[in-house]
Amino acid sequence: MKFKIATVLIVCAMFMTNAQMKKWTLEECVLYAVENNISIEQFELDLETAKLDKSDAIGALLPNLSGQLSASNNVGFSIVPGTNAPTTESTFRANGSLSSNLTLFDGLQSFNRLSRARLNAIANQYRLDDLKDDIRLNVANAYLQVLSNKEALKVSKAQYAVTEQDLKRTKELVENGALPRGDLLEIEATAANQQQQIINGEGLVLISRVNLAQILQLTDYENFDIADESFEVPPSDILDNSAKVIFDKALTFRNDIKFSKSNVELAEKDLQIAKGAYLPTITGFFRYNTGYSNRNFIRDVNDEFFLPDFTDQLWIFDGVSYGAQMDIPIFNGWGTRNNVKRSKITLERTKLQFEQDKLDLETSIQQAYVDVTTFSKAYEAAQKTVEARQLAYEYAKERYDVGLLNAFDFGQAQARVDDAQATLIRSKYDYIFRIKILEFFYGIPLALD
């Protein structure tokens, strides 16, 4: 029985460990970041607010309707509502009214506000989508950095394993008198240096994992890790297009450019709204009033006064008024004129910002284009360097094994291989990311498989 309980506890512990150490793929990281980023949630709330502004603008085009009820009791001198006769008796009054107003013309300000609200909702959607694009790129870059550091750490550990074998063999040769003790010290120094590289590599892996977790806004750093994926340089014909072609296409779909352009359109609407204040405003109105009083006596056919009941008074003493009103702006301390000038300045500023955003995009694409070309050459050079360093290391090892090369020179050959392999790993992931950035500018979705 105890054995079964222990087995169950061990299985549960293993399950809990596996559950805690979930390994995230790149796709999972990107989806999680987009769905849980605080800035995205804030922008989504801004979008909801913009939609409410649109509803407000539609409501401003509709007539309003309000009602009013009042009741009062007067003790002492008062005027009887029905006969206009003075009285000192207690008088009770109840009144009700309905009123409605409709703006018939306001210099098209209400219609322009509705158009602006629609544009603002679209602009907020562009801003939200642009933020999502930036987060996807940031996550992909951080994810590739973790992979790069992990791969470099694996290489360092593999190199240390080879050095351990060399160290063991060198100890035997020194003990047998075949090699001087200085060679053993050189190998031990190389091994110690590689151990330091492994420690540094583990630190880089940890730091890059924490950085990725922070982008995902996760705080359980110890139990966060990525899947053991391996990415090779993807085939891409993106360089078949010139930087100008990529830029021209990017202008048609990039959310940051759409957002910047929509800001110009919003500023144009603001200017139209400001100019509308120069024109008169025409408002139509309709009002209905009725009331009751315990002193509303009226004459009957026999020329005698009587008090109608509550329902009859509501019909007898009701009334309707309707009409239109025009407000003509004449002078308001140059407020309207200054608002128009401010709107013109804002419009010019947004136009300049739009042009600057296009220039920034073109600069980014030109830089990305150059980066792909540069990192492509760097990656090819790193591959050739590793091949050459590996051949030189194998040749040096052969000479070292037969005593034709001292331990110091052999250690240098191994160190050059280590450096070349580390450079190759960095240049490979740098090249992959630069390809994906340029493809992203061209409208190709971000995917590393």
Phi, psi and chi 1 to 4 in degrees:
 res  aa     phi    psi   chi1   chi2   chi3   chi4
   1 MET       -  -44.1 -176.1   65.5  179.7      -
   2 LYS   -62.3  -37.6  -67.8 -178.5  178.1  179.0
   3 PHE   -63.8  -40.4  175.0   75.8      -      -
   4 LYS   -65.0  -42.2  -68.7 -177.6  177.9  179.2
   5 ILE   -62.6  -43.6  -65.8  175.2      -      -
   6 ALA   -62.2  -39.3      -      -      -      -
   7 THR   -63.0  -44.0  -57.4      -      -      -
   8 VAL   -62.0  -42.1  171.6      -      -      -
   9 LEU   -63.2  -40.4  -69.1  175.0      -      -
  10 ILE   -65.0  -43.3  -68.5  173.6      -      -
  11 VAL   -63.9  -41.8  171.3      -      -      -
  12 CYS   -63.4  -41.5  -70.0      -      -      -
  13 ALA   -63.4  -41.1      -      -      -      -
  14 MET   -64.4  -39.9  -67.3  175.9   60.7      -
  15 PHE   -64.6  -42.7  176.2   78.7      -      -
  16 MET   -65.3  -38.2  -69.3  176.3   64.2      -
  17 THR   -64.0  -44.7  -58.9      -      -      -
  18 ASN   -65.0  -36.3  -69.8  -27.0      -      -
  19 ALA   -67.5  -37.9      -      -      -      -
  20 GLN   -70.9  -38.6  -69.0  175.9  -10.2      -
  21 MET   -91.8   51.7  -70.5  -60.6  -65.7      -
  22 LYS   -63.7  133.8  166.3 -178.5  169.8   56.5
  23 LYS  -103.8  123.5  -59.0 -138.9  171.4  169.3
  24 TRP   -91.2  133.9  -64.4   63.9      -      -
  25 THR   -85.0  167.8   63.6      -      -      -
  26 LEU   -62.2  -42.6  174.6   59.7      -      -
  27 GLU   -61.5  -41.6 -177.4  179.1    1.3      -
  28 GLU   -64.3  -39.9  -70.5  174.2  -25.9      -
  29 CYS   -63.4  -44.4  -71.9      -      -      -
  30 VAL   -64.7  -46.4  170.8      -      -      -
  31 LEU   -63.0  -42.4  -70.3  175.7      -      -
  32 TYR   -65.2  -42.0 -175.3   87.3      -      -
  33 ALA   -63.0  -41.9      -      -      -      -
  34 VAL   -68.2  -34.9  170.0      -      -      -
  35 GLU   -83.8  -20.3  -67.4  175.4   -2.5      -
  36 ASN  -123.6    3.7  -63.0  -85.0      -      -
  37 ASN   -69.5  133.7 -175.7  -89.9      -      -
  38 ILE   -64.8  -41.7  -67.6  178.1      -      -
  39 SER   -62.1  -39.0  -64.0      -      -      -
  40 ILE   -64.4  -41.2  -73.0 -179.9      -      -
  41 GLU   -62.9  -38.3  -67.5  177.6   -2.5      -
  42 GLN   -65.8  -42.4  -68.5  173.5  -23.6      -
  43 PHE   -65.6  -34.3  -80.3   21.0      -      -
  44 GLU   -65.5  -37.2  -73.1  175.1  -18.6      -
  45 LEU   -66.1  -37.8  -67.5  176.6      -      -
  46 ASP   -61.8  -37.9  -68.8  -19.1      -      -
  47 LEU   -65.8  -40.7  179.1   58.1      -      -
  48 GLU   -63.4  -39.1  -67.6  -60.6  -41.4      -
  49 THR   -63.3  -40.2  -58.6      -      -      -
  50 ALA   -63.3  -36.3      -      -      -      -
  51 LYS   -67.1  -35.7  -68.2  178.8  180.0  178.4
  52 LEU   -66.6  -37.0  -70.0  175.7      -      -
  53 ASP   -60.9  -37.0  -67.2  -20.3      -      -
  54 LYS   -64.3  -41.8  177.1 -178.3  174.3 -178.2
  55 SER   -63.7  -39.1  179.2      -      -      -
  56 ASP   -61.4  -41.3  -71.1  -21.9      -      -
  57 ALA   -66.2  -37.3      -      -      -      -
  58 ILE   -66.3  -42.1  -66.5  174.6      -      -
  59 GLY   -62.4  -29.8      -      -      -      -
  60 ALA   -68.6  -19.3      -      -      -      -
  61 LEU   -85.1  -10.8  -63.7  173.4      -      -
  62 LEU   -96.4  153.8  -56.7  176.5      -      -
  63 PRO   -70.1  144.9   24.3  -33.0      -      -
  64 ASN   -91.0  164.1   63.0   12.3      -      -
  65 LEU  -145.9  127.2  179.1   64.4      -      -
  66 SER  -138.7  150.2   60.9      -      -      -
  67 GLY  -124.1  155.9      -      -      -      -
  68 GLN  -140.6  135.2 -176.4  178.9   14.5      -
  69 LEU  -127.2  140.2  -65.5  173.4      -      -
  70 SER  -145.8  150.9   65.0      -      -      -
  71 ALA  -143.3  139.0      -      -      -      -
  72 SER  -150.2  156.9   64.0      -      -      -
  73 ASN  -130.6  126.3 -169.5   62.4      -      -
  74 ASN  -110.2  128.7 -172.2   76.9      -      -
  75 VAL  -114.5  126.1  177.9      -      -      -
  76 GLY   108.6 -158.2      -      -      -      -
  77 PHE   -67.7  134.8  177.6   81.5      -      -
  78 SER  -158.9  171.8   64.9      -      -      -
  79 ILE  -105.0  127.8  -60.1  -62.3      -      -
  80 VAL   -68.6  125.0  176.9      -      -      -
  81 PRO   -59.5  -41.2  -21.6   31.8      -      -
  82 GLY   -74.5  -38.4      -      -      -      -
  83 THR  -108.8   -8.8   62.0      -      -      -
  84 ASN    59.0   23.8  -70.3  -34.8      -      -
  85 ALA   -92.0  145.7      -      -      -      -
  86 PRO   -73.5  149.8   26.8  -33.5      -      -
  87 THR  -152.2  153.9 -178.6      -      -      -
  88 THR  -112.5    5.4   57.4      -      -      -
  89 GLU   -83.2  160.8  -63.0 -177.8   13.9      -
  90 SER   -62.6  130.9  175.2      -      -      -
  91 THR  -122.1  125.2  -56.0      -      -      -
  92 PHE  -106.3  133.8  173.8   77.9      -      -
  93 ARG  -130.0  143.5  -67.8 -173.5 -179.3   92.0
  94 ALA  -136.1  128.4      -      -      -      -
  95 ASN  -130.6  148.4  -63.7  -73.9      -      -
  96 GLY  -141.9  151.1      -      -      -      -
  97 SER  -152.7  153.3   65.3      -      -      -
  98 LEU  -125.4  138.1  -73.0  174.5      -      -
  99 SER  -140.0  147.6   62.1      -      -      -
 100 SER  -141.5  140.3  177.6      -      -      -
 101 ASN  -129.6  144.5  -66.2  -83.0      -      -
 102 LEU  -138.9  125.5  174.5   63.7      -      -
 103 THR   -77.0  114.9  -59.2      -      -      -
 104 LEU   -85.1  -34.2  -58.0  176.3      -      -
 105 PHE  -157.6  131.3 -179.0   77.7      -      -
 106 ASP  -140.5   38.5   61.0   -8.5      -      -
 107 GLY    70.9   25.9      -      -      -      -
 108 LEU    62.6   18.4  -59.6  178.8      -      -
 109 GLN   -65.1  -41.1  -68.1 -177.0   82.8      -
 110 SER   -64.7  -42.6  -64.1      -      -      -
 111 PHE   -65.5  -40.1  -72.6   98.1      -      -
 112 ASN   -67.8  -33.3  -73.4  -32.7      -      -
 113 ARG   -66.4  -37.7  -72.4 -168.7 -177.7   97.0
 114 LEU   -64.4  -44.5  176.1   58.0      -      -
 115 SER   -61.6  -40.2  -61.8      -      -      -
 116 ARG   -65.1  -40.7 -171.6 -166.5 -172.1  -76.3
 117 ALA   -63.2  -38.6      -      -      -      -
 118 ARG   -64.9  -44.4  -70.9  171.4  175.9  167.3
 119 LEU   -63.6  -38.1  -72.5  172.7      -      -
 120 ASN   -65.4  -38.1 -169.1   39.5      -      -
 121 ALA   -63.6  -42.0      -      -      -      -
 122 ILE   -65.1  -41.8  -64.6  172.6      -      -
 123 ALA   -62.7  -41.5      -      -      -      -
 124 ASN   -65.4  -33.3  -84.2  -86.6      -      -
 125 GLN   -66.9  -41.8 -175.6   64.7   59.6      -
 126 TYR   -61.5  -43.2  -71.2  149.8      -      -
 127 ARG   -62.8  -40.9 -173.7  177.8   68.8  148.3
 128 LEU   -63.9  -45.1  176.1   60.5      -      -
 129 ASP   -65.4  -36.3  -67.1  -21.7      -      -
 130 ASP   -65.3  -40.4 -178.3   50.7      -      -
 131 LEU   -62.5  -40.8  176.8   61.7      -      -
 132 LYS   -62.1  -39.9  -70.0  180.0  178.7  179.3
 133 ASP   -60.9  -45.2  -70.2  -18.5      -      -
 134 ASP   -62.4  -41.1  -68.2  -19.5      -      -
 135 ILE   -66.7  -39.7  -71.4  175.9      -      -
 136 ARG   -58.7  -44.9  -69.0 -173.2 -177.1  100.6
 137 LEU   -65.7  -41.7  -75.8  176.6      -      -
 138 ASN   -63.2  -41.7  -69.6  -23.4      -      -
 139 VAL   -65.2  -44.4  170.5      -      -      -
 140 ALA   -61.2  -42.3      -      -      -      -
 141 ASN   -63.6  -45.8 -173.3   27.5      -      -
 142 ALA   -65.7  -37.7      -      -      -      -
 143 TYR   -64.6  -44.8 -166.7   93.5      -      -
 144 LEU   -64.9  -31.4  -71.6  177.0      -      -
 145 GLN   -66.0  -40.4 -170.3   61.4   53.7      -
 146 VAL   -62.7  -45.1  177.4      -      -      -
 147 LEU   -61.2  -42.2  -76.2  179.0      -      -
 148 SER   -61.6  -44.9  176.2      -      -      -
 149 ASN   -67.0  -37.3  -68.6  -25.9      -      -
 150 LYS   -66.0  -42.3  -82.0 -167.7  167.3 -173.2
 151 GLU   -65.7  -40.1 -166.7  167.7  -37.5      -
 152 ALA   -63.9  -36.8      -      -      -      -
 153 LEU   -65.9  -40.4  179.5   59.7      -      -
 154 LYS   -61.0  -42.5  -72.9  179.7 -177.5  178.6
 155 VAL   -63.1  -42.2  171.2      -      -      -
 156 SER   -62.4  -41.5  -63.4      -      -      -
 157 LYS   -67.3  -39.5  -70.8 -179.2  176.3  179.7
 158 ALA   -65.1  -39.5      -      -      -      -
 159 GLN   -66.6  -37.2  -68.2  166.8  -15.7      -
 160 TYR   -66.6  -35.6  178.7   69.7      -      -
 161 ALA   -63.0  -39.6      -      -      -      -
 162 VAL   -66.6  -41.5  173.2      -      -      -
 163 THR   -63.8  -35.9  -58.8      -      -      -
 164 GLU   -61.2  -40.0  -80.0 -173.1  -43.6      -
 165 GLN   -65.7  -42.3  -65.4  177.5   -3.0      -
 166 ASP   -62.6  -38.6  -67.6  -22.4      -      -
 167 LEU   -64.2  -42.3 -179.5   61.6      -      -
 168 LYS   -63.8  -43.8 -178.3  178.6  179.5 -178.8
 169 ARG   -68.2  -37.0 -175.8  168.8   59.5 -105.3
 170 THR   -67.2  -37.6  -58.8      -      -      -
 171 LYS   -59.0  -43.5  -78.6 -177.1  178.7  179.4
 172 GLU   -63.7  -41.0  -65.8  174.8   -6.3      -
 173 LEU   -68.0  -37.2  -66.9  174.1      -      -
 174 VAL   -67.1  -41.7  169.6      -      -      -
 175 GLU   -64.5  -30.9  -69.0  173.1   -5.4      -
 176 ASN   -85.4   -3.5  -65.9  -28.2      -      -
 177 GLY    82.4    9.8      -      -      -      -
 178 ALA   -79.8  -24.1      -      -      -      -
 179 LEU  -132.3  149.6  -71.0  175.8      -      -
 180 PRO   -72.0  158.5   25.2  -34.2      -      -
 181 ARG   -65.2  -25.1 -176.8  169.4  177.4   78.6
 182 GLY   -60.8  -33.7      -      -      -      -
 183 ASP   -65.2  -38.3  -73.5   -4.3      -      -
 184 LEU   -63.6  -40.3  176.4   60.5      -      -
 185 LEU   -64.7  -37.5  -64.6  176.1      -      -
 186 GLU   -64.2  -43.0  -72.4  -68.5  -17.3      -
 187 ILE   -65.4  -40.7  -63.2  -64.8      -      -
 188 GLU   -63.4  -38.1  -71.7  177.3  -16.8      -
 189 ALA   -65.1  -40.5      -      -      -      -
 190 THR   -62.4  -42.9  -60.8      -      -      -
 191 ALA   -62.9  -41.4      -      -      -      -
 192 ALA   -64.7  -39.4      -      -      -      -
 193 ASN   -64.4  -39.8 -178.2   60.7      -      -
 194 GLN   -68.8  -35.1  -70.8  178.7  -16.7      -
 195 GLN   -61.6  -39.6  -75.4 -178.9  -38.6      -
 196 GLN   -64.9  -38.5 -176.1   63.7   42.2      -
 197 GLN   -63.6  -38.3  -69.8  178.0   -8.9      -
 198 ILE   -64.5  -42.8  -69.5  174.3      -      -
 199 ILE   -62.7  -44.6  -66.3  172.7      -      -
 200 ASN   -63.1  -40.4  -66.9  -22.5      -      -
 201 GLY   -63.5  -40.4      -      -      -      -
 202 GLU   -63.4  -37.9  -69.8  173.3  -18.0      -
 203 GLY   -65.0  -41.0      -      -      -      -
 204 LEU   -65.1  -39.6  -69.8  175.0      -      -
 205 VAL   -61.2  -44.6  170.3      -      -      -
 206 LEU   -63.4  -45.0  176.9   59.7      -      -
 207 ILE   -63.7  -43.4  -68.6  172.9      -      -
 208 SER   -67.7  -34.1   57.1      -      -      -
 209 ARG   -65.2  -43.1  -81.0  172.4   46.2 -160.7
 210 VAL   -63.5  -41.2  169.7      -      -      -
 211 ASN   -60.9  -43.4 -179.1   50.8      -      -
 212 LEU   -64.9  -43.1  176.5   57.9      -      -
 213 ALA   -61.0  -38.6      -      -      -      -
 214 GLN   -67.1  -37.0  -71.2  176.0  -22.3      -
 215 ILE   -63.3  -37.2  -65.9  176.4      -      -
 216 LEU   -79.2   -7.4  -60.2 -179.5      -      -
 217 GLN    62.4   41.7  -63.9  177.2   -7.6      -
 218 LEU  -102.6  145.9  -61.5  173.2      -      -
 219 THR  -114.3  -12.0   56.4      -      -      -
 220 ASP   -85.1   73.1 -170.4    7.3      -      -
 221 TYR   -63.4  -36.4  -56.3  134.1      -      -
 222 GLU   -64.5  -33.4  -65.4 -179.2   -2.2      -
 223 ASN  -103.1   17.1  -64.8  -42.5      -      -
 224 PHE  -106.5  129.7  173.6   77.7      -      -
 225 ASP  -155.5  162.1 -159.7   -1.5      -      -
 226 ILE  -102.7  161.4   66.1  172.1      -      -
 227 ALA   -68.5  153.3      -      -      -      -
 228 ASP   -80.1   69.0  -64.9  -33.0      -      -
 229 GLU   -90.4  156.6  -62.0 -179.8  -82.3      -
 230 SER  -132.2  124.9  178.4      -      -      -
 231 PHE  -114.6  134.0  -63.7  107.8      -      -
 232 GLU  -105.6  164.8  -61.1  -59.6  -33.0      -
 233 VAL   -62.0  118.6  176.0      -      -      -
 234 PRO   -75.9  148.7   29.3  -34.2      -      -
 235 PRO   -69.0  135.6   24.3  -32.8      -      -
 236 SER  -150.6  137.7  177.2      -      -      -
 237 ASP  -109.9   24.9   56.0   -2.7      -      -
 238 ILE   -62.2  -30.8 -172.3   63.7      -      -
 239 LEU   -74.7   -5.9  -69.3 -179.4      -      -
 240 ASP   -69.1  -18.1  -67.0  -17.3      -      -
 241 ASN   -98.6  141.4  -56.2  -76.0      -      -
 242 SER   -75.1  163.3   66.1      -      -      -
 243 ALA   -61.1  -34.1      -      -      -      -
 244 LYS   -65.5  -40.9 -178.6   64.9  167.7   57.7
 245 VAL   -65.0  -42.3  170.0      -      -      -
 246 ILE   -63.9  -40.7  -63.2  174.0      -      -
 247 PHE   -64.8  -44.7  171.1   67.3      -      -
 248 ASP   -61.3  -38.2  -69.9  -20.5      -      -
 249 LYS   -72.1  -38.5 -174.8  174.9 -178.8 -178.2
 250 ALA   -61.2  -33.0      -      -      -      -
 251 LEU   -63.5  -21.9  -71.7  176.9      -      -
 252 THR   -87.2  -17.1   63.6      -      -      -
 253 PHE  -136.9  -12.1   71.3   90.0      -      -
 254 ARG   -64.5  129.9  -73.1  -77.8  -59.0  177.8
 255 ASN   -67.8  -32.0  -69.6  -52.6      -      -
 256 ASP   -67.3  -35.4   51.2   -9.9      -      -
 257 ILE   -71.2  -41.2  -63.5  -60.3      -      -
 258 LYS   -61.8  -40.5  -70.4 -178.7  178.2  179.6
 259 PHE   -65.1  -42.5  174.7   62.6      -      -
 260 SER   -65.3  -40.1 -175.9      -      -      -
 261 LYS   -66.9  -38.5 -176.6  178.3  179.4 -179.0
 262 SER   -66.0  -29.4   63.4      -      -      -
 263 ASN   -64.8  -35.3  -76.1  -25.0      -      -
 264 VAL   -64.7  -43.8  175.1      -      -      -
 265 GLU   -64.6  -37.1  -65.1  172.1  -13.0      -
 266 LEU   -64.1  -41.0  -73.9  172.1      -      -
 267 ALA   -65.5  -35.8      -      -      -      -
 268 GLU   -64.5  -40.3  -69.8  173.2  -15.3      -
 269 LYS   -66.4  -39.4  -76.1  -62.4  175.3 -175.7
 270 ASP   -60.9  -37.4  -72.7  -24.2      -      -
 271 LEU   -66.2  -41.8  178.2   58.0      -      -
 272 GLN   -63.6  -39.0  -67.9  176.1   -0.2      -
 273 ILE   -64.9  -42.8  -66.9  171.4      -      -
 274 ALA   -63.5  -40.5      -      -      -      -
 275 LYS   -67.8  -29.6  -72.8 -178.7  176.8  179.3
 276 GLY   -62.5  -22.7      -      -      -      -
 277 ALA   -69.4  -13.5      -      -      -      -
 278 TYR   -70.7  -25.1  -78.5  128.8      -      -
 279 LEU   -91.6  156.7  -58.9  176.8      -      -
 280 PRO   -69.4  160.0   23.6  -32.9      -      -
 281 THR  -115.3  128.2  -61.0      -      -      -
 282 ILE  -112.5  125.4  -57.5  175.1      -      -
 283 THR  -124.6  131.8  -55.2      -      -      -
 284 GLY   -97.9  147.9      -      -      -      -
 285 PHE  -139.9  155.6   62.8   88.2      -      -
 286 PHE  -145.5  132.9  173.5   87.8      -      -
 287 ARG  -137.3  142.1  -66.8 -178.3 -179.1   87.5
 288 TYR  -128.6  130.0  172.6   78.8      -      -
 289 ASN  -129.4  147.4  -60.3  -81.9      -      -
 290 THR  -155.2  168.4 -172.6      -      -      -
 291 GLY  -169.1  173.4      -      -      -      -
 292 TYR  -140.6  145.4  166.4   82.2      -      -
 293 SER  -148.9  146.0  174.4      -      -      -
 294 ASN   -76.3    2.1   62.9  -13.7      -      -
 295 ARG  -118.6   12.8  -63.6  -62.7  173.7 -172.0
 296 ASN   -83.0   72.1  -81.2  -16.6      -      -
 297 PHE   -82.7  140.3  -66.3   96.2      -      -
 298 ILE  -131.3  161.8   61.0  174.7      -      -
 299 ARG   -86.5  141.7  -63.5  177.1 -175.2  -89.1
 300 ASP   -95.5 -169.8   60.0   10.4      -      -
 301 VAL   -67.8  -20.9  -66.0      -      -      -
 302 ASN   -92.1   11.6  -62.3  -40.7      -      -
 303 ASP    62.6   32.8 -157.6   25.2      -      -
 304 GLU  -114.3  145.7  -65.1 -179.0   -2.9      -
 305 PHE   -81.7  141.0  -73.2   97.1      -      -
 306 PHE  -146.3  159.9   74.8   97.6      -      -
 307 LEU  -102.7  111.5 -179.7   66.0      -      -
 308 PRO   -64.6  155.2  -18.3   31.2      -      -
 309 ASP   -74.0  176.6   60.0   22.4      -      -
 310 PHE   -58.9  -47.7 -179.7   80.6      -      -
 311 THR   -65.7  -42.7  -56.1      -      -      -
 312 ASP   -63.5  -38.3  -70.1  -21.1      -      -
 313 GLN   -63.4  -35.9  -74.7 -163.5   39.1      -
 314 LEU   -61.5  -32.7  -66.2 -178.1      -      -
 315 TRP   -85.6  -33.7  -68.8  108.8      -      -
 316 ILE   -72.6  -42.1  -65.8  172.5      -      -
 317 PHE  -102.5   26.0  -63.1  107.3      -      -
 318 ASP   -89.9  165.5   68.4  -15.3      -      -
 319 GLY  -161.2  155.1      -      -      -      -
 320 VAL  -126.9  138.9  173.6      -      -      -
 321 SER  -136.5  143.5   63.1      -      -      -
 322 TYR  -152.9  160.6   53.2   88.3      -      -
 323 GLY   169.5 -164.1      -      -      -      -
 324 ALA  -139.8  154.2      -      -      -      -
 325 GLN  -135.6  137.1  174.1 -178.8  -35.4      -
 326 MET  -117.2  127.2  175.5 -177.7  -69.7      -
 327 ASP  -108.4  120.8  -64.9  -37.1      -      -
 328 ILE  -108.1  117.8  -58.0  174.0      -      -
 329 PRO   -71.3  126.6   25.3  -31.8      -      -
 330 ILE  -114.1  -52.7  -62.2  175.5      -      -
 331 PHE  -155.7  129.9 -179.3   73.5      -      -
 332 ASN  -136.4   38.9   64.0  -11.8      -      -
 333 GLY    70.3   34.1      -      -      -      -
 334 TRP    62.3   18.2  -60.6  -68.8      -      -
 335 GLY   -63.0  -46.6      -      -      -      -
 336 THR   -65.4  -44.2  -59.4      -      -      -
 337 ARG   -61.0  -42.8 -174.1 -170.6   67.7  174.7
 338 ASN   -67.5  -35.8  -69.2  -21.9      -      -
 339 ASN   -64.7  -38.5  -74.9  -24.8      -      -
 340 VAL   -64.2  -43.0  170.4      -      -      -
 341 LYS   -63.5  -42.4  -71.9 -176.1  176.6 -179.3
 342 ARG   -61.0  -41.0  -70.3 -170.9 -173.1   94.1
 343 SER   -64.7  -37.6  -61.8      -      -      -
 344 LYS   -65.0  -41.7  -72.3 -178.9  178.3  179.0
 345 ILE   -63.5  -43.8  -67.3  172.2      -      -
 346 THR   -61.8  -40.0  -59.7      -      -      -
 347 LEU   -62.0  -46.1  175.9   59.3      -      -
 348 GLU   -63.0  -38.3  -68.6  -56.8  -44.7      -
 349 ARG   -64.4  -42.4 -176.6 -178.2  -68.5  113.2
 350 THR   -68.9  -33.1   54.4      -      -      -
 351 LYS   -64.8  -43.9  -73.5 -178.9  178.1  179.3
 352 LEU   -63.7  -39.3  -68.0  174.1      -      -
 353 GLN   -65.5  -36.7 -174.9   60.4   51.4      -
 354 PHE   -62.0  -45.5  179.6   46.9      -      -
 355 GLU   -65.0  -37.9  -65.8  -59.0  -37.3      -
 356 GLN   -65.9  -39.2 -176.9   61.9   52.7      -
 357 ASP   -63.9  -37.6  -69.5  -20.6      -      -
 358 LYS   -67.2  -39.6  -70.6 -166.6  -69.4 -174.7
 359 LEU   -64.3  -41.3  -71.9  174.7      -      -
 360 ASP   -62.6  -40.7  -67.9  -18.1      -      -
 361 LEU   -64.3  -42.9  176.7   61.7      -      -
 362 GLU   -63.2  -40.3 -174.4  175.3   17.0      -
 363 THR   -63.3  -42.8  -58.9      -      -      -
 364 SER   -63.3  -40.7  -61.9      -      -      -
 365 ILE   -69.0  -41.4  -69.5  175.4      -      -
 366 GLN   -60.6  -42.8  -69.5  -74.2   -7.7      -
 367 GLN   -65.6  -42.3 -176.0   61.7   53.9      -
 368 ALA   -63.4  -37.7      -      -      -      -
 369 TYR   -64.8  -45.2 -162.1   89.8      -      -
 370 VAL   -65.1  -38.9  172.1      -      -      -
 371 ASP   -61.6  -42.4  -73.7  -15.6      -      -
 372 VAL   -61.3  -45.1  170.7      -      -      -
 373 THR   -63.3  -45.1  -55.5      -      -      -
 374 THR   -65.8  -48.1  -58.0      -      -      -
 375 PHE   -70.7  -26.1  -79.2   98.0      -      -
 376 SER   -63.3  -46.7  171.9      -      -      -
 377 LYS   -66.6  -38.8  -65.0  178.0 -179.3  178.3
 378 ALA   -64.2  -39.2      -      -      -      -
 379 TYR   -66.5  -43.4  177.4   61.3      -      -
 380 GLU   -62.5  -42.2  -67.6  175.8    0.5      -
 381 ALA   -64.9  -39.3      -      -      -      -
 382 ALA   -64.7  -37.4      -      -      -      -
 383 GLN   -63.1  -45.6  -73.2  178.0  -49.9      -
 384 LYS   -64.6  -37.7  -66.0  177.5 -178.8  178.9
 385 THR   -64.3  -42.8  -59.3      -      -      -
 386 VAL   -62.5  -43.2  167.7      -      -      -
 387 GLU   -61.1  -44.6  -66.9  174.9    0.8      -
 388 ALA   -67.5  -43.8      -      -      -      -
 389 ARG   -65.0  -36.3  -64.4  -61.8 -173.5 -168.5
 390 GLN   -66.7  -42.7 -171.0   63.7   40.2      -
 391 LEU   -63.7  -41.4  -70.6  174.5      -      -
 392 ALA   -64.5  -37.2      -      -      -      -
 393 TYR   -66.6  -43.3  169.1   75.9      -      -
 394 GLU   -63.5  -38.8  -67.2  173.2   -1.2      -
 395 TYR   -66.3  -42.2  177.3   67.3      -      -
 396 ALA   -65.0  -36.1      -      -      -      -
 397 LYS   -65.8  -40.6 -177.8  173.4  176.6   56.4
 398 GLU   -61.5  -43.2  -68.9  176.3   -1.6      -
 399 ARG   -67.9  -37.0  -63.6 -174.4   63.8 -164.6
 400 TYR   -67.4  -38.8  175.9   74.0      -      -
 401 ASP   -65.1  -28.7  -70.9  -19.6      -      -
 402 VAL  -100.2    8.0  -62.9      -      -      -
 403 GLY    83.1   14.1      -      -      -      -
 404 LEU   -93.1   -0.7  -63.6  177.6      -      -
 405 LEU  -140.5  134.2 -172.5   69.0      -      -
 406 ASN   -78.4  167.3   59.1   46.5      -      -
 407 ALA   -65.7  -32.5      -      -      -      -
 408 PHE   -65.0  -48.8  176.4   78.8      -      -
 409 ASP   -64.9  -35.4  -68.2  -26.2      -      -
 410 PHE   -65.8  -40.7  176.3   64.3      -      -
 411 GLY   -64.1  -36.9      -      -      -      -
 412 GLN   -63.9  -40.7  -67.4  -63.6  -50.0      -
 413 ALA   -62.8  -40.5      -      -      -      -
 414 GLN   -68.9  -38.7 -170.2  170.3   22.6      -
 415 ALA   -63.6  -37.3      -      -      -      -
 416 ARG   -66.4  -35.0  -75.0 -170.0  -74.9  -91.1
 417 VAL   -64.6  -43.7  172.2      -      -      -
 418 ASP   -58.6  -47.0  -63.6  -13.4      -      -
 419 ASP   -63.7  -40.6  -67.8  -21.5      -      -
 420 ALA   -65.5  -40.9      -      -      -      -
 421 GLN   -68.4  -39.4  -70.9  177.9  -26.2      -
 422 ALA   -63.2  -41.2      -      -      -      -
 423 THR   -64.3  -38.8  -59.1      -      -      -
 424 LEU   -62.6  -42.9  176.3   61.5      -      -
 425 ILE   -63.5  -47.2  -66.7  170.9      -      -
 426 ARG   -61.4  -45.4  -73.2 -165.6  -58.1  -90.0
 427 SER   -67.9  -31.7   60.3      -      -      -
 428 LYS   -64.9  -49.4 -178.2 -177.1   81.3  169.1
 429 TYR   -73.4  -31.3  -76.8  101.5      -      -
 430 ASP   -62.8  -41.7  -75.8  -19.9      -      -
 431 TYR   -66.2  -43.0 -178.5   37.0      -      -
 432 ILE   -59.4  -47.1  -69.2  174.3      -      -
 433 PHE   -65.7  -39.2 -174.5   62.9      -      -
 434 ARG   -66.4  -36.3  -94.7   61.4 -176.5 -170.8
 435 ILE   -61.5  -45.1  -71.4  175.7      -      -
 436 LYS   -67.2  -34.5  -68.5  -54.9  170.7 -176.8
 437 ILE   -63.7  -46.8  -71.5  178.6      -      -
 438 LEU   -65.6  -40.0 -168.3   57.6      -      -
 439 GLU   -64.6  -36.0  -70.8 -179.8  -17.2      -
 440 PHE   -63.3  -39.0 -160.0   64.8      -      -
 441 PHE   -64.7  -27.5  -79.1  130.6      -      -
 442 TYR   -87.0   -5.2 -165.2   61.8      -      -
 443 GLY    99.0    7.6      -      -      -      -
 444 ILE   -84.3  125.7  -60.3  174.6      -      -
 445 PRO   -58.1  151.1  -22.3   32.9      -      -
 446 LEU   -75.2  114.9 -177.3   62.9      -      -
 447 ALA  -154.0  137.6      -      -      -      -
 448 LEU  -108.2   -1.7  -64.0  176.3      -      -
 449 ASP   -96.2      -   49.6    4.6      -      -
